[in-house]
Amino acid sequence: MSKIPIGRISYINVSPVYHGIDHGDCPAWLSMVTEPPATLNTMLRDGEVVMSPVSSVAYARNADQWLLLPDLSIACDGKVLSVLFVSDTPMEELDGQRVIVTEESATSVELLRILLREKGVRPEIQPGRVHTPSDLPEGVKGALVIGDSALLTDWQGQFPYVYDLGLEWKKMTGLPFVFAVWAIRKDFCAMAPAVVDRLVELFHRSRARGLSDMPGIVADTQAKTGLSDEVLTRYFNHLVVSLGEAEIKGLSLYFEQLYRYGLLPKKVVPAFASSFDILPSREFPHSIPHPRAFAV
């Protein structure tokens, strides 16, 4: 019987959601495929995986083919710490100035565009990657810094203006910001709805195990990245891995803003694959509930 291919990005922000799966709860009928986010976006679109975490922008651009798994996201309600815009001048004075943005996080790039346009600012945006303050080329006024690079460096001590994009969105909207979601192909949902429910249950249980073992997550991540326990604890404490009413409102508003500024060709409303409720007393099956072919 064919295994179901499921995507997993290699970034540390998904660690709480995959904690149970990583520690013995992965059933035999799943095959985990670990790739960079952009690769998984393509694989999900092409049917090489049937479900994966994807950037919020990727979901919006493929909403005709994908549905969301309920109550799963990578989000923040205020500071996110790992997505920063650093600058020599205030955002309001960047009109026409050169700024660098990473190509690794389309959602963060488009969020930055929205924040700037809300201030009436249109800088000259160039692709690139800034890991340290010395990476900023001469004549460039600002840069989007993400991931470990944002967490490891004291950017406040190097630049007069440091903006946490999660916090800036919260100031502007009063809502959380959702960077990534878990998406599943619509054709797979139509073909195997019972398996979709099992997947939702599996990931909810895996996340629950992670949230109840934050020291374990910090220890695992520290061993992989070398980041200090203090930095990782602070980071994970700011991370939201649910998708409740407030996060859905924030995600919907983000999609509205993308459409408003011409960054999305049509309006998108979040749509879900399942309304499945977790039953804690239920034993999770390690064999596929309804065997069938899973090619999509």
C-alpha positions, 0 to 999 in steps of 0.5 A: 500500500502506498504511503501518503507523502506529507511535507515538512519544512526544515525551519525551527518554527514548525517544531511544536507542531511536529513534536509528537510526530518526531517522537514516535507518533508518526503512523506507518502510512505516512511518508514525511518529505522535508524540503525548503518552503518554496520547494514544498509549495511546488510539490504540493501544487504538482501533487508530489505531496498531498499536505504541507505547511506553506506560506500564507501567500502561497495558500492565497495564490493556490486557494483554488486547489488547496484547503486549510487544515483547521487550527494550525498555523505559524503566527504571532500576536505582536512580536515575532522576533524572527522577521525584522526590517532594519533601516538607517531611516524611518519607514516613512522616509524610505520612498524611492530608497533602496531596500533589500528583501529575502526571496526565502519568505514571500509572506514577509516580503508582501507584509513589508510592502503592505506596511510601507504602502500604508505609510504612503512609501514605495522604496526600490525593493531588491532581492538579496539576503542580509545575515549580519549588519556588514552585509548591507551594501553601500547606498542601501537604506534598509533590509528584511532580516529573517530566521536565525539571522534575526535572532542571533544579532543585536540589530537594535545596537546596529541600526537606529530603526528596527521594526518587528513586522509582527508587532507593526501589523499588530499596531496597524490592525490590532490582530495577529499575523499568520505567516504560514498555514497547513494546506491540503489538496482539494482533490485528495480531500474529495478522494479520502475525506476519512484520511483527512480527518485522521491527518487533522487529528494526528497533527493536533495531537502532535502539537499538543504533545509539543506544547506540553513539552516546551523544554524538550523542543528547546533542547532539540532545537538547541542541539540542531541550531546552536542557538541559546536556550534563552533565545529559543525560549523567548522565540517559542514563547512568542510563537502562535501555532493555532488558527483561532478566530483572531488568527483567521481574522488577521489572515483574512485581512492580510488577503484583503490587503494583498488584493487591495494593493494589487499583490493578489489577482483576486479576493481569497477567503480562507476555506477549510478541509475539515471541521473535525474535533479532537477526541482525546480518549480516542486511540490514533490508528497506525494503519490507514482507516480506509485503504485505497490508492492515494495518487493525486 
